[in-house]
Amino acid sequence: LYAPRSMTVKQSSQDLYWIGLCYFVSGGAFALAAVVGCFLKFYSVLNRREKKFKQGIVVFFNATIILTIFAVATIFTTSLIYALNIVDISLDSYQSIACMLDFGGSCTGCDSDKVHKMCPEWSEDDVKTVLKTIMKQSATVAAIFLVYAFITLRYGFLLFRHVSNYHIEYV
């Protein structure tokens, strides 16, 4: 299995972009599954056609949850790879990253055009430590979402079996 051992800032920022995009995809899929779940709760079955329609909606519900599982698993593995030093991030311009990460106002010179004058208070190791901590937090959140997604997928399979076994009887 080929895997790079080091990444440049441009490559790592592209990976971070994909992590953010995966968060949006998983959040949208979770929201869509919640809306579909509410629809399933209030949709009653009175004949065979409505039963087939409800089965189709349950399949769509399961598909959104599977999409969520793939997106969250991608977030989890990528965050874990960066958090555990499997890929070493080489920071050529760590000062500009420090300026982006500084929310407390401890960096000086962030409005300067010269990179070497930006944020002399942060070292390269400080920036790497903060980035690794962010990736650990991301992996933790993704693990929690992954557990919820698997529980929801189990619910979707049980719901499909319940709807399939539902018999319509008229007196």
N, C-alpha and C positions, 0 to 999 in steps of 0.2 A: 504494500500500500504506500503510495507516494504521498508525502505530506511535507510542505515547506517547513523549515526550522526557524526561519526568520522572515519578517515582513517589514516593508517600509511604511512610512506614515501614510502614504497615499493608499496602499493596499489595505492597511488596517482601518482607515476611515471608510473605505468602500465596504468592508465587512461590517463595520458599525452601522452603516447606512442600511444594510440588509437586515441587521438585527432589529432596527427600528421599524422597518417595513414589515417584518414578520410579526412584531408586536401589534401593528395596526391590522394586519390580516387576521390574527388570532382574536383580537378584540372585536372586530367586525363579525367574524364567524360566531363567536360566543353570543353577541347581541342578536344576530339573525336566528341562532338556535333558540334563544329565549323567546323571541317573537313567535317562532314556529311552535314552540312548546305551549305558549299561551293559546294559540289557535287550536292546537290539538286538544287542549283541556276543554275548550268550550264547544268543539265541533261534535255534534251527536250523530250517531249512525242509526238510520232507520231502514235502509235497504242495502242490497248488495252493491249497487253503484257507489253509494256513500262509503261503504266499507272499503272498497277498492281505492277510492280517493283518499281516505284516511291512511291506508297502507302506503300509498305513494308519498304522502306528506311525512310519514314516519321514516321512510327511506331517505327523503330529502333532509330530514332532521339528523339522521345518522351520518349522511354525507358531510354536512356542515361540521359535525363534531369530529369526523375523521380528518377533515381539512385543518381544524383547530389543533388536533393532536400532532399532525405533521409540522405545522408552523411553530408550535410551542416546543416540540422536540428539537427543531432546528435552533431555536433560541437557546435552549438548554445546553446543547452540545457545543455550540459556538462560544457561548459565554464561559462554559467550563474549560474549553481549550485555552482561552485567553487567561482565565483566572489561575490555572494551574501551571503556567509557564511552558506549556507544550509548544507554543509558538512565541518566540522572543520578538517583541516589538522594538525595533530600532527607531529611536526618536531623534531625528535630525534637527527638528525645530520644536523642541519640547517647550520653549518659552511661549510660543503662540498657543499651544495646547493648555499650558498653565493659565494663560489669560482667559481661555474659554471656560476652564473649570473653576476659576476663582469667583465665588459668589460673595465672599466675605470682605472683599476689598483689600486683601493683603498684597496683591501684585501692584507694582508701580511700572509705569512706562508702557502700558498696554496700548496706548494710542500712538506709540512711536512707529515709524516706518522701518526702523532698523531692528532686526530680530535679536541681535545680541544685547540690546538695551531693554528688551521686554522682560519683565518679571525676574529680576536677578535673585529674588527671595526664594524661589523654588528651584531645587536641583532636579536633575534628570531622574534620580531615584525616587524623589517625592512624587513626580508626575506618574511614574510607572506604578508606584504603590497606590495612588488614587485610582488610576485606571483599572488595576487588578481588583480593588475593592468594589468598584462599580460593576465589574464583570461578575464578581461573586454574588452581589446583590441581585443582579439580573438572572443568574442561574438559580438562585433561591426562589425568586418570584416565578420563573418558568417551571420549576419543579412543582410548586403549589398549583399552578394552572394545569399542569399535566395530570396531577392527581384528580382534580375536578373534572377534567375532560374525560378521563377513563371512567370515572363514576357515572358521568352523564351518558357516555356511550353504552355502558352496561344497562342503564335505564332505557335507552333507545331500543336496544335489542329485546329487553323484556316487554316493552310496550308493543313492539312489532309482533311478538309472539302472542300477546294478549289480544291484539286487534285481529290477528289471523284466526284465533280460536273462538272469536266472538260469533255466536249464532243468533240469527234474527228469527224470532218466532212470533207469529201472529196468532191471536186466539180467535 
